[in-house]
Amino acid sequence: MPTAREIRRRIGSVNNIKQITRAMELIAVTRLRRAQQRVLASRPYADKMRQVLSELERRLGQEEAPVGDEAAARHPLLDRRPVQRVGIVLLTTDRGLAGALNANILRTGLQYGFDQMNRNRAVDFVVVGRKGRQTLRRQGLNVIAEFTQLGDYPNVTRVAPIARVAMDAFTGRQLDEVVLVYPRFVSTLRQEPRVAPLLPIQPPQEEPAAGASQVDYIYEPDPGAVLAALLPRYVEIQVYQAVLELIASEFAARMVAMRNATDNANELVNDLRLGLNKARQATITREIIEVSAGAASQER
């Protein structure tokens, strides 16, 4: 049985750890609020861009497009071809202590990659975050690009190189298909790993709502030119949205993990204090017995 001195030392160590986890929880709470606001603010923009793409696709499908529109409709980012090589843009965090977030993302991404390999397709990875980079290196998988240290609040310019690598590899026919693997922020307690197609771009087919009036937009210089200019931007926004979802999910997962760690530390301190009291009681009892035994021997 440990002595009272050893238990006191352990209580001090646990209390020090509890202070650290509590501070990390408070930091995550503060940063989560801003990250969540950025995610919610970016979703309407991404949704509107999808609507514009759908409208342009519908317009080009209805009209007999001039030569410029036909060239735009055959934009390289829309090129569909037999899939022989798949690219996976895997988004993970740079730091740990985020619960099972990274493990779930990596499990989803690796499972998708192995499924593609079983279909006799080569798989290349574009990894974001040090946690994903370390895991893929241990697995010996092919990584064509890696990005780290994006920061807690990156802008589109900071994220654009990730999208550019994917677009260059796709248009250069080094990859026939590209997908995004990232956690979608649902709530503070729920982050869902998701595999989303990125390239070739698949404009959403949105049916107009019943009773909704059709708005006839005028595009300058023409719908094809607008579509050609919008497609690269659309890919960048898809990647940027995924990065924002990742950051919000990271702070939420870290907040929950640190809160659980703090609660566990409190429980451990309570158990140690109970053990300390028992040790002290045992020491006092032993000393009383020794004194009594000594007194009894003197009386004899």
C-alpha positions in Angstrom: 0.0 0.0 0.0 1.4 3.4 -0.9 2.4 5.8 1.9 0.6 9.0 2.6 3.5 11.0 1.2 3.4 9.1 -2.1 -0.4 9.7 -2.3 0.1 13.4 -1.7 2.6 13.6 -4.5 0.3 11.9 -6.9 -2.6 14.2 -5.9 -0.4 17.2 -6.7 0.5 15.7 -10.1 -3.1 15.0 -10.9 -4.1 18.6 -9.9 -1.4 20.0 -12.1 -2.7 18.0 -15.1 -6.3 19.1 -14.2 -5.3 22.7 -14.4 -3.8 22.1 -17.9 -6.8 20.3 -19.2 -9.1 22.9 -17.8 -7.2 25.7 -19.5 -7.2 23.8 -22.8 -10.9 23.3 -22.5 -11.5 27.0 -22.0 -9.2 27.9 -25.0 -11.1 25.4 -27.2 -14.5 26.9 -26.1 -13.3 30.4 -27.0 -12.0 29.3 -30.4 -14.9 27.0 -31.2 -17.3 29.9 -31.0 -15.5 31.8 -33.7 -14.9 28.7 -35.8 -18.5 27.8 -35.6 -19.6 31.2 -36.8 -17.2 31.0 -39.8 -18.6 27.6 -40.8 -22.2 28.8 -40.5 -21.4 32.0 -42.4 -19.7 30.1 -45.3 -22.4 27.5 -45.9 -24.9 30.0 -47.5 -22.2 31.1 -49.9 -21.3 27.6 -50.9 -25.0 26.7 -51.3 -25.6 29.7 -53.5 -22.6 28.8 -55.7 -24.1 25.3 -56.2 -27.4 27.0 -57.2 -25.6 29.1 -59.8 -23.8 26.1 -61.2 -27.0 24.3 -61.5 -28.6 27.2 -63.2 -25.7 27.5 -65.7 -25.8 23.8 -66.4 -29.6 24.0 -67.1 -29.2 27.1 -69.3 -26.4 25.5 -71.4 -28.4 22.4 -71.7 -31.5 24.2 -73.0 -29.8 26.6 -75.4 -28.0 25.8 -78.6 -24.7 27.2 -77.3 -22.3 29.1 -79.6 -18.8 28.0 -80.0 -17.6 29.8 -76.9 -20.2 28.1 -74.8 -19.4 24.6 -76.2 -15.8 25.1 -75.3 -16.7 26.2 -71.8 -19.1 23.2 -71.5 -16.1 21.0 -72.2 -14.1 22.5 -69.4 -11.3 20.2 -68.2 -12.7 20.2 -64.7 -16.0 18.6 -66.1 -14.1 15.9 -68.0 -15.4 12.4 -67.2 -13.2 9.5 -68.1 -12.6 5.9 -67.0 -11.1 6.0 -63.5 -7.7 4.4 -63.2 -6.2 6.6 -60.6 -8.0 8.2 -57.6 -6.8 11.1 -55.6 -7.9 11.5 -51.9 -7.6 14.9 -50.2 -7.4 13.8 -46.6 -8.0 16.6 -44.0 -6.7 16.0 -40.5 -5.5 18.2 -37.6 -2.0 19.3 -36.8 -2.4 18.8 -33.1 -3.7 15.9 -31.0 -5.8 15.8 -27.9 -9.0 15.9 -30.0 -10.6 12.6 -28.9 -11.3 10.2 -31.7 -11.6 12.9 -34.4 -8.5 12.0 -36.3 -8.9 8.3 -35.9 -12.4 8.5 -37.4 -11.2 10.6 -40.3 -8.2 8.4 -41.0 -10.3 5.2 -40.8 -12.8 6.6 -43.3 -10.1 7.8 -45.7 -8.0 4.6 -45.5 -11.1 2.4 -45.9 -12.1 4.4 -49.1 -8.5 4.1 -50.4 -8.3 0.4 -49.8 -11.7 -0.1 -51.5 -10.3 1.7 -54.5 -7.2 -0.5 -54.5 -9.3 -3.6 -54.4 -10.9 -2.3 -57.6 -7.5 -2.3 -59.2 -7.2 1.5 -59.0 -4.1 3.4 -58.0 -4.6 5.8 -55.1 -2.7 9.0 -54.4 -3.1 11.1 -51.3 -3.0 14.9 -50.7 -2.8 15.1 -47.0 -3.6 18.2 -44.8 -2.4 18.1 -41.2 0.5 16.5 -39.4 -1.6 13.7 -37.9 -2.6 12.4 -41.4 0.9 12.8 -42.7 2.4 10.7 -39.9 -0.2 7.9 -40.4 0.2 7.7 -44.2 4.0 7.6 -43.9 3.7 4.7 -41.4 1.3 3.0 -43.8 3.7 3.5 -46.7 1.0 5.1 -49.0 1.8 7.4 -51.9 1.5 11.1 -50.8 1.9 13.5 -53.7 1.5 16.7 -51.6 1.2 17.7 -47.9 0.0 20.8 -46.2 0.4 21.7 -42.5 0.2 24.8 -40.3 -2.8 26.4 -42.0 -3.7 28.2 -38.8 -6.8 28.4 -36.7 -8.6 30.9 -39.0 -7.2 30.5 -42.6 -8.6 32.5 -45.5 -9.3 31.3 -49.0 -5.9 32.4 -50.3 -4.2 30.1 -47.7 -6.3 27.1 -48.7 -6.2 27.7 -52.5 -2.9 25.8 -53.1 -4.6 22.6 -51.9 -7.3 23.0 -54.5 -4.7 24.0 -57.1 -2.7 20.7 -56.6 -5.9 18.7 -57.0 -7.0 20.6 -60.2 -3.5 20.5 -61.8 -3.3 16.7 -61.2 -6.8 16.2 -62.6 -6.4 18.4 -65.7 -2.9 16.9 -66.3 -4.6 13.4 -66.3 -2.4 12.3 -63.4 -5.7 11.7 -61.5 -9.0 10.6 -63.0 -11.1 11.3 -59.9 -10.6 13.3 -56.7 -12.5 13.1 -53.4 -12.5 15.0 -50.2 -12.4 13.2 -46.8 -13.2 15.6 -43.9 -15.3 15.8 -40.8 -18.6 17.7 -41.2 -19.4 19.8 -38.1 -22.9 18.8 -37.0 -22.8 19.9 -33.4 -20.5 20.2 -30.5 -20.9 16.5 -29.7 -21.1 15.2 -33.2 -18.7 15.4 -36.1 -19.3 13.1 -39.1 -16.5 11.9 -41.3 -17.5 12.4 -44.9 -16.3 11.4 -48.4 -17.4 14.0 -50.9 -16.6 14.0 -54.6 -14.5 16.9 -55.7 -13.4 16.3 -59.3 -14.7 15.9 -61.9 -17.2 18.6 -60.9 -20.8 17.4 -60.8 -23.1 20.4 -61.0 -26.1 19.7 -58.7 -29.4 19.0 -60.4 -31.8 21.1 -58.5 -35.5 21.0 -59.3 -37.4 24.3 -58.8 -39.7 24.3 -55.9 -43.4 24.0 -56.5 -45.0 27.4 -57.1 -41.6 29.1 -57.3 -41.2 31.6 -60.1 -38.4 31.1 -62.6 -35.9 34.0 -62.7 -34.3 34.5 -66.1 -30.7 35.7 -65.4 -28.6 37.6 -67.8 -25.0 36.4 -67.9 -22.2 38.6 -69.2 -20.4 37.9 -71.4 -22.2 34.6 -71.8 -23.2 31.6 -69.6 -20.3 29.5 -70.9 -17.7 32.1 -70.0 -19.2 32.5 -66.6 -19.2 28.8 -66.0 -15.6 28.4 -67.1 -14.6 31.2 -64.6 -16.7 29.8 -61.8 -15.6 26.2 -61.9 -12.1 26.7 -60.4 -13.5 29.0 -57.8 -16.1 26.4 -57.0 -13.4 23.8 -56.3 -11.5 26.3 -54.1 -14.7 27.0 -52.1 -15.4 23.2 -51.6 -11.9 22.7 -50.2 -12.2 25.9 -48.1 -15.5 24.8 -46.7 -14.1 21.4 -45.7 -11.1 23.1 -44.0 -13.6 25.3 -41.9 -15.6 22.2 -41.0 -12.3 20.5 -39.9 -11.3 23.4 -37.7 -14.7 23.7 -36.0 -14.8 19.9 -35.5 -11.2 20.0 -34.0 -12.1 22.6 -31.4 -15.4 20.9 -30.5 -13.7 17.5 -30.1 -10.9 19.0 -28.1 -13.3 20.8 -25.8 -15.2 17.6 -25.1 -12.0 15.6 -24.7 -10.5 18.1 -22.2 -13.7 18.4 -20.3 -13.8 14.6 -19.9 -10.1 14.6 -18.9 -10.9 17.3 -16.2 -13.8 15.3 -14.9 -11.7 12.1 -14.7 -9.0 14.0 -12.9 -11.5 15.2 -10.3 -12.7 11.7 -9.8 -9.1 10.4 -9.5 -8.3 13.1 -6.9 -11.3 12.1 -4.9 -10.3 8.5 -4.9 -6.7 9.4 -4.0 -7.9 11.6 -1.1 -10.0 8.7 0.1 -6.9 6.5 0.0 -4.9 9.2 1.7 -7.4 9.2 4.6 -7.3 5.4 4.8 -3.5 5.5 4.9 -3.5 8.2 7.6 -6.0 6.2 9.6 -3.9 3.1 9.3 -0.9 5.0 10.4 -2.6 6.5 13.4 -4.1 3.1 14.3 -0.6 1.5 14.1 0.9 4.2 16.3 -1.8 3.8 18.9 -1.2 0.0 18.9 2.5 0.6 19.3 2.0 3.0 22.2 -0.4 0.7 23.9 1.9 -2.2 23.5 4.8 -0.1 24.9 2.7 0.9 27.9 1.6 -2.6 28.5 5.2 -3.8 28.5 6.2 -1.1 31.0 3.5 -2.2 33.4 4.8 -5.7 33.4 
